[in-house]
Amino acid sequence: MKKQTYRITLLPFLCLFLWANTVYSQKYSNEFLAIGVGARAHGMSGAQTAITNDLSAAYWNPAGLTSIEAPFQVSAMHAEWFAGVGQYDYLGFGKSLNKEKKSFLAFSLIRLGIDNIPYTINLVAPDGSINYDNVTQFSAADYAFMGSYARQLRNPAFSVGGTAKVIRRVIGSIGGAWGFGADLGVQYRKGHWLLGIQGRDLTTTFNAWSFNLTEREKQVYTATNNEIPVSSTEITLPRFILGAAYKFKAGTKTTILPAIDLEWTTDGQRNVLISSKSFNMDPKFGLEADYNGFVQVRVGVGNFQRVKEDFDPTKESISFQPNFGIGLKLGRVQLDYALTDIGNVSQVQYSNIFSLRIDFRERKTTTQ
């Protein structure tokens, strides 16, 4: 009877543990970093490699940081999962280093976490009695700290940039991981054309996991037929994104910007539009219409997947995820909103994403 009671009280914790612990997964390691930052990007389904031109470029393509005209910029984003249970936040700030050479330095923080999770492992005492005072709380969270640098080349049409990442993943006091990696990007802007390429995790990102289970916790794991986690290393293989866009006028005040990204992965077969054991290609399409630099309307299509039909598994159909977004620029403040499935999880209702960007001007000094 005690054994069965343990199973019931541990169920919420074990479900979360399986969600947060990807120690044994290689293909989908650090997937929280595949979500992306900025409501503008989400409204366009992530088609940003060629067009990103603000602080979110530190994530999408660090070369785009050179397009920031302001000497100092701050950016933030907030989104929620499962009616507020999961929180996804981003904060970035950056500064121009040399206006003539168009060099820019930026720092970013990303957090995906679930807080205030009941830890019921000690709810049932060894003698079988139940004590609710023994229920504590913990958080399961993933963090990414990023430092980015970008500059224009001698040919001003080309920009290059890089991002160094420090990753921290925590599951309460039970365990955690440290990881390190780097991204590199290039952008080309000439006339109406915008082109870009980014290599993510080019160094191959390593996450080293360690666990600190007490003897009591190990006993409960064993009694409930659950596997005791062991320290191990998780590897994130490189992926490459090619982007292209074409910017043109539609009237005197309206600018149209269609964009496409092609994401290539080589870490095993995925359920994407073009899929094989050797490589996969996942396309993303976005469109932005800007009126007089004041209001922007965005649409996007992405997350293409092959879905087997319910009544005939031998037949497949293609599913995709539409996204929508709007933006409003008020002086030095840019407000953006997107309606999207932030985690690409079809079972979850669409999320509301809000982001804010502020440009700061240099303080002018006067001489007496």
N, C-alpha and C positions, 0 to 999 in steps of 0.2 A: 504493500500500500504506500509506503514511504517513497518507493522508487517512482510510482505513478505520480505522486504529488510533486516530486521534483520536476518531472517532465512538463507539467502544466505551468508551474511558476517560472520556469526558465524559458518558456516558448518566446515571449516578446524579445528577450535578450538575444536568444540564439538567432532569431530572424534578422535582427539588426547586425549581429556579428557576421552573418553570411553576406550581408549587403556591404559592410564596410571592409571586410578582410579579403583582399584579392591576392594574398601571398602566393597561392597556387596558380594564379592566372598570369600568363605571359602576354597573350594577345591584347587583352583589355586592361592592362596595368595603367594606373594613373589616368583613368578615363574621365575623372573630374576636370582634367586639363583639356579635354576635347569639347567641353561645353561652349567656351568662348565668352568674351566680355563685350559689353556695349549694346544698347538697344538698337542702334543703327545696324550693326552687324546681324543681329538676330532677325530684324525685320526683313533683311535681304538674304536670309538662310545661310549666312556665313560667307557669302561671296565677297571677300574683302582683300585678298592677297594683292591685287593690283591697285585698289582704290583707297585703302586705309590711310588716313592723313591726320590722325589725332593721337592721343595717348594710348588708345586701345591698340595702336599699331605695335606696341611692345609685345602683344600677344599674336596678332594676325600676320604681321610682317614688320619687323623692327625698322626696316629701311624707310617705311612711311613716316617715321618720326621727323624726318627732315622737311616734311611739308608743313609742319607747325609754324605758323607765323608769329605767334605770341612768344615773348621771352620766357614766360612761365605759365604752365597749365596744370590744372587739377581735374581729375575725372573720377566718378564713382558710379556704381551700379548695384541694384538690389533686385533679387528675384526669389520666389518661394516655390516649394514643392509640397504636394499633399496638404493643401490648406494651411500652409505655414509651418508644418512639421519640419521640413528641410529648408535651410536658409543658404542662399548662394549670394556672396557679396564680393565686390571688387573695388579697390581703391588704388589710384595711381597719381603720381605727380612727376613733373619733369621740367627741365630748364635748358634753354638754348645756351651753348657754350661759346660759340663763335658765330656771330650772325653772318659774317662775310663767307665763311666756309660751310655754313649750314650744318653745323654739328649739334647734336641734341643728346642729353642724358636723361634717363627716366628710371623710376623705381615703381614697382607694382606689387600688390598683395591680393591674392585670391583665396577665398575660404568657402568651402562647402561643408556643412555640418548639420548634425541633429543633436540638439541639446536636451537636458533634463530627461534623460532616458532612465526609467526605473530599473535598478539593478536588484533583482529578486533572488539572487543566489543564496542569500542567508535568511530568506523569509522563513524557511522551515528549519528548525533547529535539529541537531542530531537525535534528540529524544522524540521527535515528531511533532512538537508543539510549534505553533505559528505565532511569530512576533513581527507585526508590521513596522515596529520601530527599527528593525534591521534592514528595511528597504532603503537603499541610498540611490543617488542619481549620478549619471556620468554623461559625457559627450563623446560622440564619434565624429571626428572632423579631419578634413584634408586641407593643408595649407600649401601655397606656392609663393615664394618670395622671388621676384624677378628684377634683375638689373639690366638695363638695355642702353646701348649706345649706337648712334647712327650718324652718317655724314654723307654729303654729296661728294662725287668724284670730280676729277678735272673736267670731264664732260658733264655739265650740270643736269643732263637728262637722266643720268644714272645716280642712284643712291644705294648704299649698302648699310646693313645694320645687323647687330647680334644681340642675343639675350641669354644671360646666364641664369639658371633656375636652381633654387634650393627648395626641396620638397620635404614637408613634414606631415606625417599621417599619424593620428593618435586615436586609440580606442580606450578611453578612460585611463585607468591605471593598469589595464591588462597588458597592453602592448603598444608599440609604435614603430615608425620607420623613418629613416632619413634617406633622401635621394638627391642626386645632382644631375644636371643635364644642361644642354645648350642648343639654341636655335640660331639660324642664320638666314638672312633674307636680302633680296635685291629687287629694286623697282626701276622701271624705265618709263619716263613720261615725255612724250613728244607729240605736239599737236593735239589731235583728238584722241590719240591712243595712250592707254595706260596698261603696262604689262608688269607682272611680278612673279617671283618664285620664292618659296620659303622651304627650308629644310628643318623639320622639327626633330628634336632629340638626336641631332647629328652625332653626338658623342656616345649615343646609346645611354639612356638614363637608367641608373641603378638605384633601386630602393632596398636598403638593408633593414629587415624586420627583426625585432626582438620582443620577447614576451616575458612577463613577470607574473606568473600565476602562483598563488599561495597553495600550500598543501591542501587546505580546505577546498579551494576551487578545483584542484585536480581530482580530489575525491568525488566531488559532485559531477564533474565531467565524466569520470569513469562510471559512476553509478547510473548515469543517464545515457550511457552508450554514445557519448560525444567524443570526437577526436580532440586530443590535446594539441594545440598549435605549437609549432617549433620554429625557432629562428631560421630565416632563410633569406634569399636574395631574389628580388623581382626585377625583371629587365623590360624596358620599354624600347622597342626597336625604332629606327628612324622612319619618318614618313615625309612625303614631298607634296607640295601644293603648287600647282601652276594656275596663274590667274590672268585674265584679260578683260579689258573694259574699253568702251568707246563713248566719249563725252561729246554731245552736240546740242545745239540750240533748237528749241521748238517755239518759235516766236521770239519776241524781243526780251522777255523776262523769264522764260522757262528753260531750264537745262535738264536734259534727259541723260541718264547714266546707266546703261545696261552693263552687267558684269557676270562673269562665269568663273568658277573655280573648279579645278579637277584635282582631287586628292588621291594620291597613290600610296598604297601600303603594301608591304611585302612580308607581313608577319603571320601569314596563313589566310585561308579563305574566309571571307566575310560575306554577309548578306547585303550586298550593294548591287548597283546596276550592272557593272562589269566585274565578274567575280571568277577567280581561279585560285589554285593552290600556290601559284608563283607570284601573282600580284593582283591587286584589286584597284578599281577606279570608282570613286564616288563623286559625281558632279553636283554642283550647287549653282543655282541661277538666281540673280537678284536684279532689281530695277529700282532706281531712285529718280523721282521727279522733283526738282527744286524750283520754287517760284521766288525769284528776286532775292535769293539768299535769306529768305525769311521763314518759309514753311517748306517742309519736305514730306513727300508721301512715298512709302516704300512697300514693295512686295517681293516675295521670294519663294522659291520652290527647292526642296532638298529632301534628304533622307529617303532616297529611292530604295525600295526593297522588293524582293520577290516573295510573294505570298501564295502558299498553296490553297486551293479552293477547298472549302469545308466538305463538300459532298463528292469531290473528285480530286484526291491528292495528286493525281498524275498531271493535273493542269495547274498552271501558275498564272498569276496576274501581277502587275507592277503597281505598288502603292507608293505614294509620295506625301510629303508634308508641306502644305502651304503656310506661309507666314505673312504677317502684315505689320507695318510700322508707320509712325508719323514722327516728325521732328519740328521743333520751333526754336528759332534763334532770336534771342532778345538781347541785342547789344553784344556783350562779352559772354553771355550765358547761353548755352545750348541745352535744350531739354529734349529727350528722346523717349519714345514709348514703342514697345513691340508686343505683339500677341503671338506666342509661339509655344511649342512643346520644348521646353528648355533642355530636357535630358534626352530627347529623341525616344521617349518611351510612349508608345502608342496607347497604352492602357490609361495613361494619366491625362487629365483634362489640361487644356492649354493654360499657360502661365502668363501673367502680366509682368513685363519687365520694364523697369524705369532706369534711366541713366541721366547723369548730369555732368556737364563739362563747363569749366570756367576758365577764361583767358585773363591773365593778369598783365598789365602794362608796366613798363619800367617807370620808376618814379623819376621825374625830371628834377634836376637840381639847378638852382639859380645862384648866380654869383653876385655878390654885392659890388 
